[in-house]
Each structure stands twice: as structure tokens, then as C-alpha cells.
Amino acid sequence: MSPRDEEPSPRDEGPVLRGERVIVRRFTAGDLADFLAYQADPVVRRHLPGEPMNPAEAAGFLTAQAALGEDARDAWHGYAVRLTAGGRVIGDVGVWLSSRPDQADSGDVGFQFHPEFHGLGYAGEAMRLFLTHVFGTLGLQRVTASCDAANAASRALLERLGMRPAHRSGTDLEYGRRRDDWPRA
């Protein structure tokens, strides 16, 4: 099976990106318990701004993500990362798409994963699937990603994905990668 299957789910909930160990797909309301299990974890929050979502906020977020159109601008497009074996959602990946004309062909990507699954290659597999989708289906020409300079694991993942440091702002590092050097699926 190819890394990107554009098979819609029975309710046409968007693309389903299938890897060897993970499936990247739109969020559903049924993902709430798994989402809450990692997004509020202190290990996950350590390098993220803001406060974790409470259950009502998280439910609203998942509902909004499930209904968001692929081409919506000035919006975060979050996708659940589910294990192929067992069906547990272990994290998420996403992209911010801006409406600014000078950013029409670029997006800012990010990820967060349950600490139980850190260091096992799941985030790398999910991000490779997702970047193939972002560069291919969404047609973006460039992606950026920011992370706290103290977050060595995220920096290492971004570098394994071929992203290069582009800018430093305070404690944040910004990375970038162009579509023209992304491997074709």
C-alpha cells in the first residue's frame, strides 16, 4: 500500500495516510480520551506555550478539526496519529495555513505525542506521511516548524526530516524545508 491513500472514510472525513505502524487521519469525537491522555501531560507541555485543554475545550477542538475543510486558511489543521495495531491515538500532527498572500504556498507544521511513544520512531513515520500529503495533495512549496531550543528530541526529529535551521527568536528555533527537495512517494 502506498504511504498516502486518499480513500475517504465512510463519512468522507478527509485523507487517510497509512504507514507501516501508524495511520494519520482527521480527528473524530471518539479520539477525546486518547487526546486528553497526552495533550495535558507535563512531559508534552514542557516545551509548548499555553495551558492544556480541559475536556470541554478538547471536545470542541476535536469537533472543529473533524469539520474543517482541507483548504481553510488562518486555521490549524490537526490530524490524529493512530496506531495501526490496536487503534489507539498516540499523538497528532498538523499544519497552520495562513491567508496572507505571501504565505499562500507555505505552512507551519507541528506535532505532539504521548510520552510513552517518544523515541520509538512513531513521530518520524507520521511526519513523513504528513509532509508527503502537505507537499503533494495540499501543494505547499515550503514548510516551517518552530521548537524550543531546549527540546533536543524535537530538534533532532526536524533535522532527520531534512529540515534546516532558518532563524532563532529568543528560545525558539525555526526550521524550514522546500518541496523541491522532498522525496516523492
N, C-alpha and C positions, 0 to 999 in steps of 0.2 A: 504494500500500500504506500502511496506517495505521502510525504510529510504533510501535505496540505490537501485535505479532502474538502471540497466545497459542498458536501452533502448537507442540505438543511435538515434540521431535526424535524420531527413531525409537525411542530408549530412554527416552522421557519424562523428559528431563533438565531440565525446567523451561521457563520462558518464554524466548522468543527475541524480543528487542526490535530491530526493524530500522529503521535510519535511512538517510539518503542515502549516507553514506560508511562507517558503522560498524554492526556488529551487536553487541549486548550479550547475552551468554548465560552459562550456568553454565560453570565451568571443566571441562576434561577432562584426563586424564593426558597427552594429546598436546600440551598447551599448555606443558609443562615448559621446553623450550628457550627459547621466547619469553619466558616469565615470568622465568626466570633472567637473561635479557639485560637486563631493565630494573630489576628489583627490587633488585639489588645495585649498580646504577650510582651512583657518588658524587654525581652531579647530582641523582638521585632521592632518595638517602638524606640529603642535606644538611639537610633540614627534618623528617625523620622520626625518631622515637625508636627505640632498639634497634638491633640488628645485622641485616644482611641474612641471609636464609635460605641454608643450604648446600643442595646438590642433594637430599640425602635429606630434609631438613626441607621443602623446597619441594614435593617429590613427595608427601609426607604431607599437606601443606596442600591441594594441588590435589585429592587423593583425598577428603579430608574435605569440601571445598567441593562437589564433584560429588555427594556423597551427602546433604548437608544438606537437610533439609526446609524449605520456604519459611516455615513458621511456627515454626521452632526459636527459642527465646529464650535470652538470655545467650550469644549467638553472633554472630560476624561472618559476614555473607552476602556473599561476594565473587563478582563476575561479570567474566568476561573481556570485553575490548573488542577485537573483531576487525575488521580492515579488510574491507569488502565486496569490494574488488578485491585478490586475492592471498591472502587468508585469514590473514595474519599477525596475531597477538595483539600489540597495541601498548600495552596498559595494562589497568587494571582499575578498577572502581567497586564500592562496597559500602555496606552499612548494618549497624550494630550494633543488634540488637533486644534490649532488656532485659526481664527477667521481673518487674521491680518494678511493682506495680500502678499507681503514679503515673506510669509511663512506658509504659504499655501501648499508647498511641496515638501514640508518638513514636519516632524513631530517629535515630541519629547517622551521617551519610554521610561518605564519603571517596573519594579517587581517587589514582591514581599512573599516570604514563605514561612511556614510553620517551622520553628527551630528544630523539631525532630527530624526534619528533612534537609537541614543545612549540610553542605559539604558532601552530598551524595550525587551531585550531577543533575538533579531534577530541574533546578532553576536554569541551568545551561541548556538543557534539552528543550524546555518550554520557551526560553527566549529565542533559540534558533528557529523553532517553528513560528513563533510570533513575528520575528523580524522578516522571515520569508514572506509572511502574509502582509506585513506593513509595506515592504518594498514591492511586492508583486501585486496583490489584489488591491491594496489601497493606493498604490502608485507613488508612494513618497520617494523623494530623491535623497533625503538626508534625515538622519535621526540623531538626537542628542539624548543624553542621560546625565543626571546630576547625582552625586552622592557625597556624603560627609567624608572628608579626607581621612577620618579615623576609622572608617568602615572598610577595613582591608579586604574582607571577603567580597563585598560588592565591587570594589575597585578591580580585584582580580578577575571576577566574572566579566565585567565590562571589557577588560583587556583581552580575555580569552575569546570574546565575541568580535574581536578585531576593532573595538572602539579605541580611539586615541584621545589622550587628554588634550583639551582645547582651551580651557580657561579655568582660572581659580578665582573664587569670590569668597572672601572670608574663610570659613572652614569647609566650603563646598568646592568640589571639583566637577567640572563639566567635561563630558566626553562626547565625541561625535564619530559618525560613520556615514559614508556615502553609499548609495545604492549601486553605483557602477563597480564597486569592488566587493559586493556581496555575492557569495556563491549561488548560482542558480540551482533550484531544486530539481 
